[in-house]
């Protein structure tokens, strides 16, 4: 074959420029594929992490809600198994006695009614830790205890004092069949008070003039921004003495001949548990467990205390206490058994 023919025959290979172009296109395709794969795996991993965090936070939320349930309903569940037999019923009276507190008449009376109505109740313990409060609320509870005892003559009620049973708290306790205390408990304060403030001097120093317009001669009675009047003070004294006499009458009715003739008994003073035992204000030294076991004879205790719902408790902790303080300040003064 001639040299010309051999040079014109196709060699079967692509030119170098085409090979490099194809190789570059293949590398680019591989890069795109790897990029898509990396993005897809990154998206999958992110979704997995998100799911794990969701599970984590949901678990924390569940634990938080469970903790709240255990915090606010600690005594409701364990008592269920004790309802099959005789038991000692327990009702708490804790804190200041007022219509907006846990120691309101409505709350305490509801617990007492359930305790007395339960056929398996062998006796009732009213556990008290209170400085007193509203004479009206204390009177409601006192009268209801008397009514329930008359309705259930075979079911005795025992007041058991922990730290403090003063004034309105003792008013309530005196309705019980017997009162038990710790030797270091504080008992007494059988008296009535009404407190307020006077800002007349401060207003004069500041150059502030009080302008009070009323219809009725005594409508501005006890206004803290006006000078006190002797007639108003005398009226308050008579009012407080009247409530004090009601208090003394309730204590004498409840305690009867057990009270000792002591000159300071109704002066508003307080005493230790040991001293109050000597004065006839209480009947013995003992804890709720002692009374349930040794006096009532049923060691198993079922709590009938009415608990406010969770929302009410949270609301009270946030701002109700402040609102009560401002309301009491604006009202100028309310008679209290404290």
MOQUIVEN-V458796 format. One record per backbone hydrogen bond with DSSP energy under -0.5 kcal/mol. NH is the residue of the N-H (numbers start at 1). CO is the residue of the C=O. If there is no record, write none. Layout:
nh->NH co->CO
nh->NH co->CO
//
This chain:
nh->6 co->2
nh->7 co->3
nh->8 co->4
nh->9 co->5
nh->19 co->15
nh->20 co->16
nh->21 co->17
nh->22 co->18
nh->23 co->19
nh->24 co->20
nh->25 co->21
nh->26 co->22
nh->27 co->23
nh->28 co->24
nh->29 co->25
nh->30 co->26
nh->31 co->27
nh->32 co->28
nh->33 co->29
nh->34 co->30
nh->35 co->31
nh->36 co->32
nh->37 co->33
nh->38 co->34
nh->39 co->35
nh->40 co->36
nh->41 co->37
nh->42 co->38
nh->43 co->39
nh->44 co->40
nh->45 co->41
nh->46 co->42
nh->47 co->43
nh->48 co->44
nh->49 co->45
nh->50 co->46
nh->51 co->47
nh->52 co->48
nh->53 co->49
nh->54 co->50
nh->55 co->51
nh->56 co->52
nh->57 co->53
nh->58 co->54
nh->59 co->55
nh->60 co->56
nh->61 co->57
nh->62 co->58
nh->63 co->59
nh->64 co->60
nh->65 co->61
nh->66 co->62
nh->67 co->63
nh->68 co->64
nh->69 co->65
nh->70 co->66
nh->71 co->67
nh->72 co->68
nh->73 co->69
nh->80 co->77
nh->82 co->79
nh->83 co->80
nh->84 co->81
nh->85 co->82
nh->87 co->120
nh->88 co->300
nh->89 co->87
nh->89 co->123
nh->90 co->302
nh->91 co->125
nh->93 co->127
nh->95 co->129
nh->97 co->132
nh->98 co->96
nh->101 co->98
nh->103 co->96
nh->104 co->101
nh->108 co->104
nh->109 co->105
nh->110 co->106
nh->111 co->107
nh->112 co->108
nh->113 co->109
nh->114 co->110
nh->115 co->111
nh->116 co->112
nh->117 co->113
nh->118 co->114
nh->121 co->118
nh->122 co->87
nh->122 co->120
nh->123 co->87
nh->124 co->156
nh->125 co->89
nh->126 co->124
nh->126 co->158
nh->127 co->91
nh->127 co->125
nh->128 co->126
nh->128 co->160
nh->129 co->93
nh->130 co->164
nh->133 co->337
nh->134 co->97
nh->138 co->134
nh->139 co->135
nh->140 co->136
nh->141 co->137
nh->142 co->138
nh->143 co->139
nh->144 co->140
nh->145 co->141
nh->146 co->142
nh->147 co->143
nh->148 co->144
nh->149 co->145
nh->150 co->146
nh->151 co->147
nh->152 co->148
nh->155 co->152
nh->156 co->154
nh->158 co->124
nh->159 co->178
nh->160 co->126
nh->160 co->158
nh->161 co->159
nh->161 co->180
nh->162 co->128
nh->165 co->186
nh->166 co->130
nh->167 co->188
nh->168 co->337
nh->169 co->166
nh->171 co->167
nh->172 co->168
nh->173 co->169
nh->174 co->170
nh->175 co->172
nh->176 co->173
nh->177 co->157
nh->178 co->157
nh->180 co->159
nh->181 co->284
nh->185 co->182
nh->186 co->163
nh->187 co->185
nh->187 co->271
nh->188 co->165
nh->189 co->269
nh->190 co->269
nh->191 co->189
nh->193 co->336
nh->199 co->224
nh->203 co->199
nh->204 co->200
nh->205 co->201
nh->206 co->202
nh->207 co->203
nh->208 co->203
nh->212 co->210
nh->216 co->214
nh->219 co->216
nh->221 co->218
nh->223 co->220
nh->226 co->223
nh->233 co->229
nh->234 co->230
nh->235 co->231
nh->236 co->232
nh->237 co->233
nh->238 co->234
nh->239 co->235
nh->240 co->236
nh->241 co->237
nh->242 co->238
nh->243 co->239
nh->244 co->240
nh->245 co->241
nh->246 co->242
nh->247 co->243
nh->248 co->244
nh->249 co->245
nh->250 co->246
nh->251 co->247
nh->252 co->248
nh->253 co->249
nh->254 co->250
nh->255 co->251
nh->256 co->252
nh->258 co->255
nh->259 co->256
nh->260 co->279
nh->262 co->260
nh->265 co->262
nh->267 co->264
nh->269 co->264
nh->271 co->187
nh->273 co->183
nh->273 co->185
nh->274 co->183
nh->276 co->272
nh->277 co->273
nh->278 co->274
nh->279 co->275
nh->280 co->277
nh->281 co->276
nh->282 co->276
nh->283 co->179
nh->284 co->179
nh->286 co->181
nh->286 co->284
nh->291 co->287
nh->292 co->288
nh->293 co->289
nh->294 co->290
nh->295 co->290
nh->295 co->291
nh->296 co->291
nh->297 co->292
nh->298 co->292
nh->302 co->88
nh->304 co->90
nh->304 co->302
nh->307 co->305
nh->313 co->309
nh->314 co->310
nh->315 co->311
nh->316 co->312
nh->317 co->313
nh->318 co->314
nh->319 co->315
nh->320 co->315
nh->321 co->316
nh->323 co->319
nh->324 co->320
nh->325 co->321
nh->326 co->322
nh->327 co->323
nh->328 co->324
nh->329 co->325
nh->330 co->326
nh->331 co->327
nh->332 co->328
nh->336 co->193
nh->337 co->133
nh->338 co->336
//
